[in-house]
Amino acid sequence: MVRLENVSKYYADFLAVDGVTLEIREGETVALIGSSGSGKTTILKCINALITRSSGEISVFDKPLDEWDPVELRRKMGYVIQDVGLFPHYTIEKNISLIPELLGWEHSDIQTRVDILLERIHIPGSMKKRYPSALSGGQKQRVGLARALAADPPIILMDEPFGALDPIIRADMQREFLALEGLQGKSIVLVTHDMNEAAILADRICLLDKGVIQQTGTLKELLFKPANEFVQRFLDPQRDSLEMRAVRIKDIMPFIPQELRSRILITEASVADVPSELIPEIRKYYFINRDSILVNFRTDEI
């Protein structure tokens, strides 16, 4: 779907991205994470040609980036940014319908698409004639996501999409993101500075430092088979919560008493996602038996 081969980017004498090779497969979400200045947003902007790479190759749908018309390329990519970027003088409806209008969609099809998206993002249709100033921060973010999905692009680029939200709204938005029907089957590149957010939303995580990929893999791979000391140190401050995100309830079932097992219906859920009434008991047995449980994740089978 999207492939970067040995991509680098200089800003004058500063090397922002250094020899990055990465593939985003069809239908998967890849999170780019790292400290400030690690090259995350630069990579994202190179993918949709907002900035020009200094060297290396990028292809989209097996077609070299240089062979794409930039406008046509960007119409195949939804783009969501932290500050939303809604046009303040356009209504919610107009903001969402902008790309379909540019693509020449029929008016009736645009109206139908807007109504469907508003329903999916839980914004009442009665609000579509309002302006962004009338929305809360969470509502603006949802409208920004709807705008990115309006023309049903196969690729979505998201740059710190929930970064400006308070923790409670942010958690709600993450849950809605995972449940949103319009995102199913799309290839998503998510820039974030929040490792827990990457763990919740991404299929694979690409950890960068100073423009260099330190490791790309699943949460389990980064946690239990870190490529180097940097990866280990980056994850250590949040290791407890990340481990509970990586470990499934089925992995700890042998360590749980039979009477409690009968109350657990979804064994594929992570330990972090257990029903609230079971959280104290599940976590107690997890932490008591942690070493025995985690030894299975340090094998070559990850």
Buried (B, 14 or more C-beta within 10 A) or exposed (E): BBBBEEBBBBEEEEBBBBBBEBBBEEBBBBBBBBEEBBBBBBBBBBBBBBBEBBEBBBBBEEEEBEEBEEEEBBBBBBBBBBEBEBEEEBBBBBBBBBBBEEEEBEEEEBBEBBBBBBEBBEBEEEBBEBBBEEBEBBBBBBBBBBBBBBBEBBBBBBBBBBBBBEEEBBBBBBEBBEEBEBBEEBBBBBBBBBBBBBBBBBBBBBBBBBBBBBBBBBBBBBBBBBBEEBBBEBBEEBEEBBBBBBBBBEBBEEEBEEEBEEEBEEEEBBBBBBEEEBEEBBBEBBEEBBEEBBEEBEEEEB
